[in-house]
Every structure is written in structure tokens, then in C-alpha cells.
Amino acid sequence: MASMILRWLGRLAAVAGVLLSAVTGILRLQGHFWLGGFQAGTLLLGGIALMMFACLCYLVLIERQVLKR
């Protein structure tokens, strides 16, 4: 059960991180420095943090599978 939760948390965080980073990058390339009261760099950092969280979730899953053997 915990593995399923970690897998879905990782998937959701990865998708959200990629979307946030992509939207922020596109807006920044168009010359917009602010979005919803936040600077573009701050939102990009949030997207990177979400993707890092997704990687850590998958790392925990891999570690659990290796330790089962």
C-alpha cells in the first residue's frame, strides 16, 4: 500500500514539476518576469523541487525492492 502511494506521489510531483517548469520557461522566454505575484525564477525553482521530490519517491521505491531480495 505504501509503495502505491509513493509511486503515485512521485508521478504527480513529476508531472506537476514538468508543467510548472515548462510554463515558467515559456513565459520567461516571452519576457514575463512575474506570474501570479511570483517571480519566474521562484516558480522555476518550485518546479525543480517538485521533480526532485519525485526522484526521491522513486529512489525509496527502488531501495525497498532491492532490500527485499
C-alpha positions as CSV (number, residue, x, y, z in Angstrom):
1,M,0.0,0.0,0.0
2,A,2.8,2.4,0.9
3,S,4.6,1.6,-2.3
4,M,1.5,2.5,-4.3
5,I,1.2,5.8,-2.5
6,L,4.8,6.6,-3.1
7,R,4.5,5.7,-6.8
8,W,1.5,8.0,-7.3
9,L,3.1,10.8,-5.3
10,G,6.1,10.5,-7.5
11,R,4.1,10.6,-10.6
12,L,2.0,13.5,-9.6
13,A,5.0,15.5,-8.4
14,A,6.9,14.8,-11.6
15,V,4.0,15.9,-13.9
16,A,3.4,19.0,-11.8
17,G,7.1,19.9,-11.8
18,V,7.5,19.4,-15.5
19,L,4.4,21.5,-16.2
20,L,5.3,24.3,-13.8
21,S,8.9,24.4,-15.2
22,A,7.7,24.4,-18.8
23,V,5.1,27.1,-18.3
24,T,7.5,29.3,-16.4
25,G,10.2,28.8,-19.0
26,I,7.8,29.7,-21.8
27,L,6.6,32.8,-20.0
28,R,10.1,33.8,-19.2
29,L,11.2,33.5,-22.8
30,Q,8.2,35.7,-23.8
31,G,9.5,38.4,-21.5
32,H,7.2,38.0,-18.5
33,F,9.1,38.2,-15.2
34,W,6.1,37.9,-12.9
35,L,3.3,35.4,-12.8
36,G,0.6,35.5,-10.1
37,G,2.7,37.7,-7.8
38,F,5.7,35.4,-8.0
39,Q,8.9,35.9,-9.9
40,A,9.6,33.5,-12.8
41,G,12.8,32.2,-11.1
42,T,10.9,31.3,-8.0
43,L,8.3,29.3,-9.9
44,L,11.1,27.6,-11.9
45,L,12.7,26.6,-8.6
46,G,9.4,25.2,-7.4
47,G,9.1,23.1,-10.5
48,I,12.6,21.8,-10.0
49,A,11.9,21.0,-6.3
50,L,8.8,19.0,-7.3
51,M,10.8,17.0,-9.8
52,M,13.4,16.3,-7.2
53,F,10.7,15.1,-4.8
54,A,9.5,12.8,-7.5
55,C,13.0,11.4,-7.9
56,L,13.3,10.8,-4.2
57,C,10.0,9.0,-4.1
58,Y,11.2,6.6,-6.9
59,L,14.5,6.2,-5.1
60,V,12.7,5.0,-2.0
61,L,10.8,2.5,-4.1
62,I,13.9,1.2,-5.7
63,E,15.6,0.8,-2.3
64,R,12.7,-1.1,-0.9
65,Q,12.8,-3.5,-3.8
66,V,16.5,-4.1,-3.5
67,L,16.3,-4.7,0.2
68,K,13.5,-7.3,-0.2
69,R,15.9,-9.5,-2.1
